[in-house]
Amino acid sequence: MKLNRSPLVLALAAIALAATLSACAPLIIGGAAVGAIMAFDRRTSGAQLEDEGIELRGASRLREAMRDRAHVNITSYNRQVLLTGEVPNEQLKQTAEQVISGVENVKGIVNELAVMPSTTLAQRSNDTLITGKVKASLVDDRELYVGAFKVVTERGVVYLMGRVTQRESDKATQIARNTSGVQRVVRIFEIITDEEVRRITPQLGRSTPLPAMAPARAPAPAAPSAAPAPMPEPAAATQPAAPRSVQPTPLPPVR
């Protein structure tokens, strides 16, 4: 399948590469390179803040536990944590997972750490370029809402995260697979229904048609003077409804 390419590909790739070249820390908080252009997504504002907190606290704790012995990326989406990168042995891989399991608000961990030497700066830069190209291709596709996705690339493997429908999942996977440089695609999606997407849409600032205004009626004639009617009692304040808990639908990785 031939994908439509636009100048946005180069822009995204350039921004992402600049971020990579300016940050060489062994622990990387995921998804921030081109996140500024994705102002809206399908998480609640509370979930977005929780994800930021999980990434910050997780990175700090991993840094204390591992020092400079590993290259670990931590990415949180709707409190589901993805660990990518390289560690020198299986023990440190399990240590990383244990550390993250102790972070507040984490509801699941996908441990994709590889037991191998750390990648070079050139390899990480190439991964960042791939991430930029995949995101740009998602932007180019008018049937997809790019704010619903988070893209992470490690050693040519693209990880797709987000709250999407099954149709969006399949289409985004096909786009990623057809991006140059991609070795493999792994989906870590929370599958939602079309009805849930429609319910979320007004929260994303998209325009929605307003109901037609009824024609104004002429004012009714004033009633004869009488004693003023008593004022109604103020209505009691209603409590906001509790947020609905959404359970993610597990999806096996695409190998």
Sine and cosine of phi, psi and omega as CSV:
sin_phi,cos_phi,sin_psi,cos_psi,sin_omega,cos_omega
0.00,0.00,0.78,-0.63,-0.01,-1.00
-1.00,0.03,0.80,-0.61,-0.07,-1.00
-0.99,-0.12,0.57,-0.82,0.06,-1.00
-0.96,0.28,0.77,-0.63,0.00,-1.00
-0.94,-0.35,0.58,-0.81,0.00,-1.00
-0.69,-0.73,0.20,-0.98,0.06,-1.00
-0.87,0.50,-0.30,0.96,0.01,-1.00
-0.89,0.45,-0.48,0.88,0.04,-1.00
-0.84,0.54,-0.76,0.66,-0.01,-1.00
-0.91,0.42,-0.62,0.78,0.00,-1.00
-0.90,0.44,-0.74,0.67,0.01,-1.00
-0.89,0.46,-0.70,0.72,-0.02,-1.00
-0.90,0.44,-0.64,0.77,-0.01,-1.00
-0.91,0.41,-0.68,0.74,0.02,-1.00
-0.89,0.45,-0.71,0.71,-0.04,-1.00
-0.91,0.42,-0.67,0.74,0.00,-1.00
-0.90,0.43,-0.64,0.77,0.02,-1.00
-0.87,0.48,-0.65,0.76,0.02,-1.00
-0.90,0.43,-0.64,0.77,0.00,-1.00
-0.92,0.40,-0.70,0.72,-0.05,-1.00
-0.92,0.38,-0.40,0.92,-0.03,-1.00
-1.00,-0.06,-0.07,1.00,-0.04,-1.00
-0.71,-0.71,0.96,-0.29,-0.07,-1.00
-0.91,-0.42,0.38,0.93,-0.01,-1.00
-0.92,0.40,0.53,-0.85,-0.01,-1.00
-0.93,0.37,-0.40,0.91,0.05,-1.00
-0.95,-0.31,0.80,-0.60,-0.08,-1.00
-0.85,-0.53,0.77,-0.64,0.08,-1.00
-1.00,0.09,0.82,-0.58,-0.26,-0.96
-0.97,0.22,0.45,-0.89,0.23,-0.97
0.98,0.21,0.17,0.99,-0.12,-0.99
-1.00,-0.05,-0.20,0.98,-0.15,-0.99
-0.86,0.51,-0.72,0.70,0.00,-1.00
-0.83,-0.56,0.41,0.91,-0.05,-1.00
-0.93,0.36,-0.35,0.94,-0.07,-1.00
-0.90,0.44,-0.48,0.88,-0.03,-1.00
-1.00,0.08,-0.07,1.00,0.00,-1.00
-0.93,-0.35,0.94,0.34,-0.15,-0.99
-0.93,0.35,-0.44,0.90,-0.05,-1.00
-0.88,-0.48,0.60,-0.80,0.18,-0.98
-0.54,-0.84,-0.08,-1.00,-0.13,-0.99
-1.00,-0.04,0.13,0.99,0.13,-0.99
-1.00,0.07,0.42,-0.91,0.14,-0.99
-0.94,0.33,0.31,-0.95,0.03,-1.00
-0.88,0.47,-0.57,0.82,0.05,-1.00
-0.90,0.44,-0.66,0.75,0.01,-1.00
-0.91,0.41,-0.61,0.79,0.02,-1.00
-0.90,0.44,-0.67,0.74,0.03,-1.00
-0.91,0.41,-0.63,0.77,0.04,-1.00
-0.89,0.46,-0.67,0.75,0.01,-1.00
-0.89,0.46,-0.65,0.76,0.05,-1.00
-0.89,0.45,-0.68,0.74,0.03,-1.00
-0.90,0.43,-0.64,0.77,0.03,-1.00
-0.88,0.47,-0.70,0.72,-0.01,-1.00
-0.90,0.43,-0.68,0.73,-0.01,-1.00
-0.92,0.39,-0.75,0.66,-0.01,-1.00
-0.92,0.40,-0.65,0.76,0.00,-1.00
-0.89,0.45,-0.69,0.73,0.01,-1.00
-0.89,0.45,-0.65,0.76,0.00,-1.00
-0.90,0.45,-0.69,0.72,-0.03,-1.00
-0.94,0.34,-0.60,0.80,0.05,-1.00
-0.92,0.40,-0.61,0.80,0.02,-1.00
-0.89,0.46,-0.65,0.76,0.03,-1.00
-0.93,0.38,-0.60,0.80,-0.08,-1.00
-0.98,0.20,-0.51,0.86,-0.15,-0.99
-0.92,-0.39,-0.27,0.96,-0.05,-1.00
0.83,0.55,-0.80,-0.59,-0.02,-1.00
-0.96,-0.28,0.42,0.91,-0.11,-0.99
-1.00,0.02,-0.08,1.00,-0.09,-1.00
-0.50,-0.87,0.34,-0.94,0.12,-0.99
-0.91,-0.41,0.95,-0.32,-0.11,-0.99
-0.80,-0.60,0.75,-0.66,0.14,-0.99
-0.96,-0.29,0.72,-0.69,0.04,-1.00
-0.87,-0.50,0.83,-0.56,-0.01,-1.00
-0.77,-0.64,0.79,-0.61,0.01,-1.00
-0.88,-0.47,0.75,-0.66,0.09,-1.00
-0.71,-0.70,0.89,-0.45,-0.03,-1.00
0.80,0.60,0.63,0.77,0.07,-1.00
0.95,0.31,0.19,0.98,0.14,-0.99
-0.99,-0.14,0.85,-0.53,-0.13,-0.99
-0.98,-0.21,0.75,-0.66,0.10,-1.00
-0.95,-0.32,0.81,-0.59,0.08,-1.00
-0.95,-0.32,0.84,-0.54,0.05,-1.00
-0.75,-0.66,0.31,-0.95,0.00,-1.00
0.78,-0.62,-0.39,-0.92,-0.08,-1.00
-0.71,-0.71,0.63,-0.78,0.07,-1.00
-0.75,-0.66,0.45,-0.89,-0.09,-1.00
-0.96,0.27,-0.34,0.94,-0.04,-1.00
-0.43,-0.90,0.23,-0.97,-0.05,-1.00
-0.91,0.42,-0.53,0.85,-0.01,-1.00
-0.88,0.48,-0.70,0.71,0.01,-1.00
-0.93,0.37,-0.52,0.86,0.06,-1.00
-0.88,0.47,-0.70,0.71,0.02,-1.00
-0.94,0.33,-0.56,0.83,0.04,-1.00
-0.88,0.47,-0.67,0.74,0.01,-1.00
-0.87,0.50,-0.68,0.73,0.00,-1.00
-0.92,0.40,-0.64,0.77,0.02,-1.00
-0.90,0.43,-0.64,0.77,0.01,-1.00
-0.88,0.47,-0.71,0.70,-0.04,-1.00
-0.94,0.34,-0.53,0.85,0.01,-1.00
-0.90,0.44,-0.35,0.94,0.02,-1.00
-1.00,0.01,-0.03,1.00,0.01,-1.00
-0.98,0.18,0.67,-0.74,-0.03,-1.00
-0.87,0.49,0.62,-0.79,0.12,-0.99
0.97,0.23,-0.01,1.00,0.04,-1.00
-0.96,0.28,0.80,-0.60,-0.01,-1.00
-0.94,-0.35,-0.11,0.99,0.03,-1.00
-0.15,-0.99,0.46,-0.89,-0.02,-1.00
-0.74,-0.68,0.74,-0.67,0.15,-0.99
-0.92,-0.38,0.95,-0.30,-0.10,-1.00
-1.00,-0.08,0.98,-0.19,0.00,-1.00
-0.94,-0.33,0.39,0.92,0.05,-1.00
-0.92,0.40,0.67,-0.74,0.02,-1.00
-0.97,-0.23,0.65,-0.76,0.06,-1.00
-1.00,0.05,0.99,-0.16,-0.07,-1.00
-0.12,-0.99,0.20,-0.98,0.06,-1.00
-0.89,0.46,0.45,-0.89,-0.01,-1.00
-0.91,0.42,0.54,-0.84,0.02,-1.00
-0.95,0.32,0.33,-0.94,0.01,-1.00
-0.99,0.11,0.20,-0.98,0.05,-1.00
-0.88,0.47,-0.61,0.79,0.01,-1.00
-0.89,0.45,-0.66,0.75,0.02,-1.00
-0.91,0.42,-0.66,0.75,0.00,-1.00
-0.93,0.38,-0.59,0.81,0.05,-1.00
-0.90,0.43,-0.64,0.77,0.04,-1.00
-0.91,0.42,-0.63,0.77,0.05,-1.00
-0.88,0.47,-0.64,0.77,-0.01,-1.00
-0.91,0.41,-0.62,0.78,0.05,-1.00
-0.90,0.44,-0.65,0.76,0.04,-1.00
-0.88,0.47,-0.70,0.72,0.04,-1.00
-0.84,0.54,-0.69,0.72,0.02,-1.00
-0.88,0.47,-0.65,0.76,0.00,-1.00
-0.93,0.37,-0.65,0.76,0.02,-1.00
-0.90,0.44,-0.71,0.71,-0.01,-1.00
-0.89,0.46,-0.66,0.76,0.01,-1.00
-0.90,0.43,-0.61,0.79,0.04,-1.00
-0.92,0.39,-0.56,0.83,0.08,-1.00
-0.91,0.40,-0.61,0.79,0.05,-1.00
-0.91,0.42,-0.65,0.76,-0.04,-1.00
-0.90,0.43,-0.48,0.88,-0.05,-1.00
-0.99,0.15,0.90,-0.44,-0.10,-1.00
-0.97,0.26,-0.20,0.98,0.01,-1.00
-1.00,0.03,-0.10,1.00,-0.02,-1.00
-0.90,-0.43,0.53,-0.85,0.08,-1.00
-0.97,-0.24,0.96,-0.28,-0.16,-0.99
-0.87,0.49,-0.47,0.88,0.00,-1.00
-0.92,0.40,-0.20,0.98,0.01,-1.00
-0.99,0.10,-0.11,0.99,-0.13,-0.99
-0.88,-0.47,0.52,-0.85,0.23,-0.97
-0.81,-0.58,0.72,-0.69,-0.09,-1.00
-0.87,-0.49,0.77,-0.64,0.04,-1.00
-0.77,-0.64,0.69,-0.73,0.02,-1.00
-0.82,-0.57,0.72,-0.69,0.03,-1.00
-0.63,-0.78,0.89,-0.46,0.00,-1.00
0.81,0.59,0.65,0.76,0.04,-1.00
0.99,0.14,-0.08,1.00,0.05,-1.00
-1.00,-0.03,0.82,-0.57,-0.02,-1.00
-0.99,-0.16,0.80,-0.60,0.06,-1.00
-0.96,-0.29,0.80,-0.59,0.00,-1.00
-0.94,-0.33,0.81,-0.59,0.03,-1.00
-0.83,-0.55,0.40,-0.92,0.07,-1.00
0.48,-0.88,0.08,-1.00,0.09,-1.00
-0.95,-0.31,0.97,-0.26,-0.15,-0.99
-0.64,-0.77,0.30,-0.95,0.12,-0.99
-0.99,0.17,0.21,-0.98,0.01,-1.00
-0.88,0.47,-0.62,0.78,0.03,-1.00
-0.89,0.45,-0.69,0.73,0.02,-1.00
-0.91,0.42,-0.62,0.79,0.04,-1.00
-0.86,0.51,-0.74,0.67,-0.03,-1.00
-0.90,0.43,-0.66,0.75,-0.05,-1.00
-0.93,0.36,-0.69,0.72,0.01,-1.00
-0.89,0.45,-0.61,0.79,0.03,-1.00
-0.89,0.46,-0.68,0.73,0.01,-1.00
-0.90,0.44,-0.64,0.76,0.02,-1.00
-0.88,0.47,-0.73,0.68,-0.02,-1.00
-0.89,0.46,-0.66,0.75,-0.02,-1.00
-0.90,0.44,-0.48,0.88,-0.03,-1.00
-1.00,-0.07,0.16,0.99,0.06,-1.00
-1.00,0.05,0.73,-0.68,-0.04,-1.00
-0.88,0.48,0.67,-0.74,0.03,-1.00
1.00,-0.06,-0.21,0.98,-0.03,-1.00
-0.98,0.18,0.81,-0.58,0.01,-1.00
-1.00,0.00,-0.58,0.82,-0.10,-0.99
-0.31,-0.95,0.41,-0.91,0.02,-1.00
-0.83,-0.56,0.75,-0.66,0.05,-1.00
-0.86,-0.52,0.82,-0.57,-0.01,-1.00
-0.99,-0.13,0.77,-0.64,0.09,-1.00
-0.79,-0.61,0.91,0.42,-0.12,-0.99
-0.99,-0.14,0.46,-0.89,0.27,-0.96
-0.98,-0.21,0.94,-0.34,-0.08,-1.00
-0.99,0.14,0.80,-0.60,0.02,-1.00
-0.84,-0.54,0.21,-0.98,-0.04,-1.00
-1.00,-0.01,0.24,-0.97,0.08,-1.00
-0.88,0.48,-0.57,0.82,0.02,-1.00
-0.89,0.45,-0.65,0.76,0.04,-1.00
-0.90,0.43,-0.61,0.79,0.04,-1.00
-0.89,0.46,-0.70,0.72,0.01,-1.00
-0.90,0.44,-0.57,0.82,0.01,-1.00
-0.94,0.34,-0.55,0.83,-0.01,-1.00
-0.97,0.24,-0.53,0.85,-0.16,-0.99
-0.77,0.63,-0.73,0.69,0.00,-1.00
-0.86,0.51,-0.44,0.90,-0.01,-1.00
-0.96,0.27,-0.22,0.97,-0.08,-1.00
-1.00,-0.06,0.09,1.00,0.05,-1.00
0.99,0.13,0.18,0.98,0.03,-1.00
-0.97,0.23,0.51,-0.86,-0.01,-1.00
-0.96,0.29,0.67,-0.74,0.05,-1.00
-0.81,-0.59,0.63,-0.78,-0.03,-1.00
-0.89,0.46,0.66,-0.75,0.02,-1.00
-1.00,-0.05,0.55,-0.84,0.03,-1.00
-0.90,0.44,0.53,-0.85,0.00,-1.00
-0.89,0.45,0.64,-0.77,-0.01,-1.00
-0.98,0.20,0.72,-0.69,0.06,-1.00
-0.96,0.29,0.58,-0.81,0.01,-1.00
-0.88,0.48,0.61,-0.79,-0.02,-1.00
-0.92,0.40,0.66,-0.75,0.03,-1.00
-1.00,-0.08,0.50,-0.86,0.04,-1.00
-0.93,0.38,0.61,-0.79,-0.01,-1.00
-0.90,0.44,0.63,-0.78,0.02,-1.00
-0.94,0.35,0.51,-0.86,0.02,-1.00
-0.89,0.46,0.54,-0.84,-0.05,-1.00
-0.92,0.39,0.64,-0.77,0.04,-1.00
-0.97,0.24,0.39,-0.92,0.05,-1.00
-0.84,0.55,0.49,-0.87,-0.03,-1.00
-0.85,0.52,0.74,-0.68,0.00,-1.00
-0.53,-0.85,0.09,-1.00,0.02,-1.00
-0.90,0.44,0.67,-0.75,-0.02,-1.00
-0.87,0.50,0.66,-0.75,0.03,-1.00
-0.94,0.33,0.57,-0.82,0.01,-1.00
-0.90,0.44,0.59,-0.80,0.00,-1.00
-0.94,0.33,0.66,-0.75,0.02,-1.00
-0.94,0.35,0.50,-0.87,0.05,-1.00
-0.91,0.41,0.64,-0.77,0.02,-1.00
-0.88,0.47,0.65,-0.76,0.00,-1.00
-0.93,0.36,0.60,-0.80,0.02,-1.00
-0.93,0.36,0.61,-0.79,0.01,-1.00
-0.91,0.40,0.71,-0.71,0.02,-1.00
-1.00,-0.04,0.56,-0.83,0.03,-1.00
-0.99,0.15,0.68,-0.74,0.03,-1.00
-0.89,0.46,0.59,-0.81,0.01,-1.00
-0.91,0.41,0.59,-0.80,0.02,-1.00
-0.93,0.38,0.61,-0.79,0.01,-1.00
-0.88,0.47,0.61,-0.79,-0.02,-1.00
-0.98,0.18,0.76,-0.65,0.01,-1.00
-0.98,0.19,0.81,-0.59,0.00,-1.00
-0.95,-0.32,0.86,-0.50,0.03,-1.00
-1.00,-0.02,0.82,-0.58,-0.01,-1.00
-0.92,0.39,0.57,-0.82,0.08,-1.00
-1.00,-0.02,0.90,-0.43,-0.04,-1.00
-0.90,0.43,0.67,-0.74,0.01,-1.00
-0.80,-0.60,0.82,-0.57,-0.02,-1.00
-0.90,0.43,0.61,-0.79,0.02,-1.00
-0.86,0.51,0.53,-0.85,0.10,-0.99
-1.00,0.01,0.92,-0.40,-0.06,-1.00
-0.98,-0.20,0.00,0.00,0.00,0.00
